[in-house]
Amino acid sequence: MWTAVASLAAWLWLLLCQGFFWRTDVRLPARGEPDTWPSVCVVVPARDEAAVLPESLPSLLRQDYPGHAEVFLVDDGSTDGTGELAHDLARRHGGLPLTVSSPGEPPPGWTGKLWAVRHGIELARARGPEFLLLTDADIAHGPDSLRELAAAARTGGFDLVSQMARLRAESVWERLVVPAFVYFFAQLYPFRRIGVRGSRTAAAAGGCVLLRTDAAERAGVPDSIRQAVIDDVALARAVKTSGGRIWLGLAERVDSVRPYPRLYDLWRMVSRSAYAQLRHSPLLLLGTVIGLAVVYLVPPVAFALGLAAGSTAAAVTGGLAWLLMTATYVPMLRYYRQPLVLAPLLPFTALLYLFMTVDSAVQHYRGRGSAWKGRTYARPAPEQQ
């Protein structure tokens, strides 16, 4: 009964006091056409992306942008012909100028993606762009994506404008896990608070980040975040800490085309960075496990046990907490165009995330670090954690 009361109290607080995280109406801020369109260089780090590049790269090359823009694809040691395919796609589709380059293996102290981003930024700086668009190789952009991002940044006075790309949600496991992934992210980093001056909340979505070049230089990125596994949040924090204005919201025509058909694929995606999100702290891990259990697992258990034991108070309290949880999840399911029958199943999805987080810690202490695309990033030294 008391754990059910605690869970209900937690949900009332989350509903009203956590930046209305559950709402999905935070889209690109009001914007108009700037007097002059800024020059933009698009940096795309790519490692073994031949499977998704035919869907994503042409969307960048076909951008309807009034100013000067060009694309730099950084082939990060691919073994599947990513670089050659990029050249072929550019020949077939035309559009924005494309440069394909490779930085070689990252030196010690760098994650592979950020080393590739650094290489791309160095190439782009020779063109003197006002903005850099950092986007992943699996992200497909609507034809006006760059125009809308640049207009929002220029007329809104933002140093960083980021959109959370709509991830694919087609397989059974994607439908169960993907909308919850964005829901949990928004709960940790309420979008409404990110753009508020003076707010300490900072986050970005690495698949789509428009970054003012001089803001990147002030923040010292990517060098200052070279070891970050969760590089998008680290990037946003560095820009905001250095005095920049940032904004993050949900995308309308920016989509990830990367499939995660099996639970194993989604498990790897989450577990590779979950314990890094907790700063490799056993105490934070314990608190997270307890928090997930009380907030997400107690409501349906209290409801079921209350009914079974004839405890009306426990059943009603647990049921109300479960109802609030379900109601806050509905907007995200609508955004992902998923059936609302999935909303009451959020406790089951939360249980999966609990196991993924624990597994992330287990892999960390086994010395396997964060593995991704054939690279393993070793556990950082204690002074770097």
C-alpha positions in Angstrom: 0.0 0.0 0.0 2.7 2.5 0.9 4.8 1.7 -2.1 1.7 2.3 -4.2 1.1 5.7 -2.5 4.8 6.6 -3.2 4.3 5.6 -6.9 1.1 7.7 -7.2 2.9 10.7 -5.6 5.8 10.2 -8.0 3.4 10.2 -11.0 1.5 13.3 -9.8 4.9 15.1 -9.5 6.0 13.9 -13.0 2.7 14.9 -14.5 2.8 18.5 -13.1 6.4 19.4 -12.2 8.7 17.7 -14.7 8.4 20.3 -17.5 5.3 18.6 -19.0 7.7 16.1 -20.5 4.9 14.0 -21.8 3.6 16.5 -24.3 4.8 16.2 -27.9 4.1 19.7 -29.1 7.6 21.0 -28.8 8.5 21.4 -32.5 10.7 23.9 -34.3 10.2 27.4 -32.8 8.6 30.2 -34.6 10.8 31.4 -37.5 10.8 33.6 -40.5 13.0 33.9 -43.6 16.3 35.6 -42.7 17.5 38.5 -44.8 20.5 36.4 -46.0 20.7 32.7 -45.7 23.8 31.4 -43.8 26.3 29.1 -45.4 26.1 25.6 -44.0 28.4 22.5 -44.1 26.8 19.2 -43.4 29.0 16.7 -41.6 28.0 13.0 -41.8 30.1 10.5 -39.8 29.6 7.0 -41.4 30.9 3.6 -40.4 29.6 0.6 -42.3 26.4 2.4 -43.4 26.0 0.9 -46.9 22.6 -0.6 -45.9 21.0 2.7 -45.0 22.9 5.3 -47.1 20.7 4.9 -50.3 17.8 6.2 -48.3 19.5 8.9 -46.3 22.3 10.5 -48.3 20.1 11.4 -51.4 17.8 13.3 -49.0 20.7 15.5 -47.9 21.9 16.0 -51.5 18.4 17.1 -52.6 18.0 19.8 -49.9 16.1 22.9 -51.2 18.3 25.5 -49.6 18.6 29.1 -50.8 22.1 29.6 -49.4 25.4 27.8 -49.9 25.5 24.3 -48.6 27.7 21.2 -49.1 28.0 17.8 -47.6 31.1 16.2 -46.1 30.8 12.4 -45.5 33.5 11.0 -43.3 34.0 7.3 -43.9 35.1 6.1 -40.5 37.0 2.9 -41.4 34.1 1.2 -43.2 34.5 -2.3 -44.6 31.3 -2.4 -46.6 32.1 0.1 -49.3 30.3 3.0 -47.6 32.7 5.6 -49.2 32.4 4.2 -52.7 28.6 4.0 -52.4 28.4 7.6 -51.3 30.3 8.7 -54.5 28.0 6.6 -56.6 24.9 8.1 -55.0 26.2 11.6 -55.6 26.8 10.8 -59.3 23.3 9.4 -59.7 21.3 12.0 -57.7 23.4 15.2 -58.1 22.4 18.1 -55.8 24.6 19.6 -53.2 28.4 19.1 -53.6 29.7 16.0 -51.7 33.2 15.4 -50.3 34.0 11.9 -49.0 37.1 11.6 -46.8 38.5 9.2 -44.2 40.4 10.2 -41.0 42.0 6.9 -40.2 41.7 5.1 -36.9 41.0 7.3 -33.8 43.9 8.0 -31.5 43.7 7.0 -27.8 41.2 9.0 -25.9 38.8 9.5 -28.7 35.6 7.7 -29.6 35.4 6.8 -33.3 32.4 8.9 -34.1 33.7 12.0 -32.5 37.1 11.6 -34.2 35.2 11.4 -37.5 33.2 14.4 -36.6 36.4 16.3 -35.8 37.8 15.4 -39.2 34.6 16.6 -41.0 34.5 19.9 -39.1 38.2 20.6 -39.9 37.4 20.0 -43.6 34.3 22.2 -43.4 36.0 25.1 -41.7 38.1 25.7 -44.8 34.8 26.8 -46.4 34.1 29.3 -43.5 30.5 28.2 -42.9 28.3 30.0 -40.4 26.6 26.8 -39.3 27.5 23.1 -39.2 24.8 20.4 -39.6 25.9 17.3 -37.7 23.7 14.4 -38.8 24.0 10.6 -38.7 24.2 8.5 -41.7 20.9 6.8 -41.0 18.9 10.0 -40.9 16.6 11.0 -43.9 15.8 14.7 -44.1 12.7 16.2 -45.7 13.7 18.5 -48.7 13.1 21.6 -46.6 14.8 20.3 -43.4 18.0 22.4 -43.7 16.0 25.5 -44.7 13.8 25.2 -41.6 16.7 24.5 -39.2 18.7 27.5 -40.5 15.7 29.8 -40.3 14.9 28.7 -36.7 18.5 29.2 -35.6 19.1 32.5 -37.4 15.8 34.3 -36.6 15.6 32.7 -33.1 19.2 33.6 -32.1 20.1 30.0 -31.2 23.6 28.6 -31.3 22.3 25.0 -31.4 19.1 23.7 -32.8 18.5 20.0 -32.6 15.6 17.7 -33.7 14.9 14.3 -32.2 14.5 12.3 -35.4 11.5 10.0 -35.6 13.0 6.5 -35.1 11.6 3.5 -37.1 8.7 1.7 -35.3 7.5 -1.1 -37.6 8.5 -4.4 -36.1 6.8 -5.7 -32.9 9.8 -4.9 -30.7 10.3 -1.5 -32.3 6.7 -0.7 -31.5 7.2 -1.7 -27.9 10.6 -0.2 -27.2 11.2 2.8 -29.5 8.4 5.2 -28.5 9.3 4.5 -24.9 13.0 5.3 -25.6 12.0 8.8 -26.6 9.5 9.1 -23.8 12.1 8.2 -21.2 14.6 10.6 -22.8 12.1 13.5 -22.6 11.5 12.5 -19.0 15.2 12.9 -18.2 15.6 16.0 -20.3 12.3 17.9 -20.6 12.4 19.7 -24.0 10.6 22.8 -22.6 13.4 23.4 -20.1 16.3 23.0 -22.6 15.6 26.2 -24.4 15.0 28.3 -21.3 17.8 30.8 -20.4 19.3 30.0 -17.1 18.0 26.4 -17.1 20.6 23.8 -16.3 18.9 21.2 -18.5 20.9 20.6 -21.7 20.5 17.9 -24.3 20.5 17.4 -28.1 19.7 14.5 -30.4 22.8 13.5 -32.3 21.0 12.6 -35.5 20.2 16.2 -36.3 22.1 19.1 -34.8 22.6 22.5 -36.4 25.5 24.1 -34.6 26.8 27.7 -35.0 30.5 27.4 -36.0 31.7 30.1 -33.6 29.7 28.4 -30.8 31.5 25.2 -31.4 34.8 27.0 -31.2 33.9 28.7 -27.9 32.8 25.3 -26.4 36.0 23.6 -27.8 34.0 20.8 -29.4 34.5 18.2 -30.4 37.8 18.1 -28.6 36.3 18.9 -25.2 34.0 15.9 -25.4 36.2 13.5 -27.3 35.6 10.6 -24.8 31.9 11.0 -24.6 29.8 7.9 -25.4 26.6 9.9 -25.2 28.0 12.6 -27.4 24.8 14.5 -28.2 24.1 15.4 -24.6 27.7 16.2 -23.9 27.8 18.5 -27.0 24.7 20.4 -25.8 26.0 20.7 -22.3 29.3 22.1 -23.6 27.6 24.7 -25.8 25.2 25.8 -23.1 27.9 26.0 -20.4 30.0 28.2 -22.7 27.1 30.7 -23.0 25.3 29.4 -26.0 21.5 29.2 -26.5 20.2 25.7 -27.4 16.9 24.2 -28.4 15.7 20.6 -28.8 12.3 19.3 -30.0 10.6 16.5 -31.9 11.1 16.3 -35.6 8.3 16.4 -38.2 10.2 15.4 -41.4 13.5 14.0 -40.0 13.4 10.2 -39.8 15.8 7.5 -38.9 15.8 4.7 -41.5 17.9 2.3 -39.4 15.9 -0.9 -38.6 15.9 -2.6 -35.2 13.9 -5.7 -36.1 14.9 -7.9 -33.1 14.9 -7.3 -29.4 18.7 -8.0 -29.5 19.3 -5.0 -31.8 17.3 -2.7 -29.5 19.0 -4.2 -26.4 22.4 -3.4 -27.9 21.4 0.2 -28.8 20.3 0.9 -25.2 22.8 -1.1 -23.2 25.9 0.3 -24.9 25.3 3.7 -23.3 22.9 3.2 -20.4 25.5 2.8 -17.7 27.5 5.7 -19.2 24.4 7.8 -18.7 24.7 7.0 -15.0 28.3 8.1 -15.0 29.4 4.5 -14.2 28.1 5.0 -10.6 26.9 1.9 -8.7 24.9 4.2 -6.4 23.1 5.8 -9.4 22.5 2.3 -10.8 20.9 1.2 -7.6 18.8 4.4 -7.4 17.7 3.9 -11.0 16.7 0.3 -10.5 14.7 1.2 -7.4 13.2 4.3 -9.1 12.1 2.3 -12.2 10.6 -0.4 -9.9 8.6 2.1 -7.7 7.5 4.3 -10.6 6.7 1.8 -13.3 6.4 -1.7 -11.8 4.6 -1.1 -8.5 1.4 0.4 -10.0 0.2 -2.7 -12.0 1.5 -5.1 -9.2 -0.3 -3.1 -6.5 -3.5 -3.1 -8.7 -3.4 -6.8 -9.3 -2.5 -7.8 -5.7 -5.0 -5.4 -4.3 -7.7 -7.0 -6.3 -6.5 -10.5 -5.4 -6.2 -9.7 -1.7 -9.4 -7.7 -1.4 -7.5 -4.5 -0.6 -9.6 -1.7 -2.2 -7.2 1.0 -1.2 -4.1 -0.7 -2.7 -6.0 -1.6 -5.9 -7.3 2.0 -6.3 -4.0 3.6 -5.5 -2.1 1.3 -7.9 -4.8 1.7 -10.5 -4.6 5.5 -10.4 -0.8 5.5 -10.7 -1.1 3.1 -13.7 -3.8 5.3 -15.2 -1.6 8.4 -15.0 1.4 6.5 -16.4 -0.8 5.3 -19.3 -2.2 8.7 -20.0 1.2 10.4 -20.1 2.4 7.8 -22.7 -0.5 8.3 -25.1 0.8 11.5 -26.8 4.1 9.7 -27.6 2.3 6.8 -29.1 0.2 9.2 -31.2 3.3 10.9 -32.4 4.7 7.5 -33.5 1.4 6.6 -35.0 1.1 3.5 -32.9 -2.0 1.8 -31.5 -3.0 3.2 -28.1 -3.5 -0.3 -26.7 0.3 -0.3 -26.2 0.0 2.4 -23.5 -0.9 0.1 -20.6 2.1 -2.1 -21.5 4.6 0.6 -20.5 5.5 -1.2 -17.2 6.6 -4.2 -19.3 8.8 -2.0 -21.5 10.2 -0.3 -18.4 11.1 -3.7 -17.0 13.0 -4.4 -20.3 14.9 -1.1 -19.9 15.7 -2.0 -16.3 17.3 -5.2 -17.5 19.1 -3.4 -20.3 20.6 -0.9 -17.8 21.7 -3.6 -15.4 23.3 -5.5 -18.4 25.1 -2.3 -19.4 26.7 -2.2 -16.0 27.6 -5.9 -16.1 29.3 -5.4 -19.5 31.1 -2.4 -18.1 32.6 -4.3 -15.1 33.5 -7.2 -17.3 35.8 -4.8 -19.1 33.9 -4.8 -22.3 33.1 -1.1 -22.2 30.7 0.4 -24.8 30.7 -1.6 -28.0 29.4 -0.3 -31.3 30.0 -1.2 -34.9 33.0 -3.4 -34.1 34.7 -0.9 -31.7 34.8 -1.2 -28.0 35.4 1.9 -25.9 37.2 0.8 -22.8 36.2 1.8 -19.3 37.5 5.3 -18.6 40.0 5.9 -15.8 38.4 6.9 -12.4 39.5 10.5 -12.8 37.7 10.6 -16.2 34.4 9.2 -15.0 
